[in-house]
Amino acid sequence: SDTEFWDKMQAEWEEMARRNWISENQEAPGQVTISTIEKGYYFHTENPFKDWPGAFEEGLKKMKEGDLPVTILFLEAAILQEPNDAEAWQFLGITQAENENEQAAIVALQR
C-alpha cells in the first residue's frame, strides 16, 4: 500500500541521516572508512570476519546461499584486506543493491 511505501521511505531516510550519508563530511558512529579513496562507504567496525583468510571466496559462497548480510561482511573484510580489489568492490556493490542498500551499492560500484 501507499502507506507502507512512505513508511519504508521514511525509515530509509532516517537510516541515511543516522549514518551521516546525507552529510558526507562526518563519520558515522560504529562505522569507519578505510581511506579517503573510499570516502562515502562506511564499513562495519564490528565485523567478525575482518581477519578471515579467504574472505572473498567465503563471501561468494554466502552470496550463492542467499545470505546477504553475511556476504556483505565477508566482502567488506576482503576489501579491508585488499582495498584495491575491484572484483570485491563490484560484488559488494551488487550485494548491497540486492540488500536494498542503494547508497552503499552506488559508492561500492563507483569504487
C-alpha positions in Angstrom: 0.0 0.0 0.0 1.0 3.7 -0.3 1.3 4.0 3.5 3.8 1.1 3.7 5.8 2.6 0.8 6.1 6.0 2.5 6.8 4.4 5.9 9.7 2.5 4.3 11.0 5.7 2.6 10.9 7.5 5.9 12.8 4.7 7.6 15.4 4.7 4.9 15.8 8.5 5.1 16.2 8.2 8.9 18.8 5.5 8.4 20.8 7.6 6.0 20.7 10.5 8.4 21.8 8.2 11.2 24.8 7.0 9.2 25.5 10.6 8.1 25.2 9.7 4.4 23.4 12.9 3.9 26.3 14.9 5.3 29.4 13.2 3.7 31.9 15.1 5.8 31.1 13.3 9.0 31.9 9.7 10.1 29.0 7.6 11.4 29.3 6.2 14.9 30.0 2.5 14.8 31.5 2.5 11.3 34.8 3.6 9.8 36.1 4.5 6.4 39.4 2.9 5.4 40.9 5.8 3.4 39.9 9.0 1.6 39.7 7.0 -1.6 36.8 5.0 -0.2 35.1 8.2 1.1 31.4 7.6 1.4 31.4 3.9 2.0 31.1 3.0 5.7 32.4 -0.3 6.8 31.0 -2.3 9.8 33.5 -1.9 12.6 32.2 -4.9 14.4 33.0 -7.3 11.5 33.8 -10.7 12.9 35.4 -11.7 9.6 37.8 -8.8 9.2 40.9 -11.1 9.6 39.3 -14.1 7.9 41.6 -15.8 5.4 39.9 -16.2 2.1 37.2 -13.7 3.0 36.4 -13.0 -0.7 35.8 -16.7 -1.6 33.7 -17.2 1.6 31.7 -14.2 0.6 30.9 -15.6 -2.8 29.8 -18.9 -1.2 27.5 -17.0 1.2 26.1 -15.0 -1.8 25.2 -18.2 -3.6 23.4 -19.3 -0.4 21.4 -16.1 -0.4 22.8 -14.9 3.0 23.2 -11.2 2.0 24.1 -9.7 5.4 26.9 -12.2 5.9 28.0 -11.9 2.3 28.4 -8.1 2.9 30.5 -8.7 6.0 32.8 -11.1 4.1 33.2 -8.8 1.1 33.9 -5.9 3.4 36.5 -8.0 5.2 38.1 -8.9 1.8 38.2 -5.2 0.8 39.7 -4.2 4.2 42.4 -6.8 3.5 42.9 -5.7 -0.1 41.4 -2.2 -0.7 42.2 -2.2 -4.5 40.3 -5.5 -5.3 38.0 -4.3 -8.0 36.1 -7.6 -8.1 35.4 -7.5 -4.4 34.1 -3.9 -4.7 31.9 -5.0 -7.6 30.4 -7.9 -5.8 29.9 -5.8 -2.7 28.0 -3.2 -4.7 25.8 -5.9 -6.3 25.1 -7.4 -2.9 24.3 -4.1 -1.3 21.9 -3.4 -4.2 20.2 -6.8 -3.7 20.0 -6.0 0.0 18.2 -2.7 -0.9 21.0 -0.5 0.4 21.3 1.7 -2.6 23.6 4.3 -1.2 26.2 1.7 -0.2 25.7 0.0 -3.5 26.4 3.1 -5.5 29.5 4.0 -3.6 30.9 0.5 -3.8 30.2 0.2 -7.6 31.8 3.6 -8.2 34.9 2.4 -6.5 
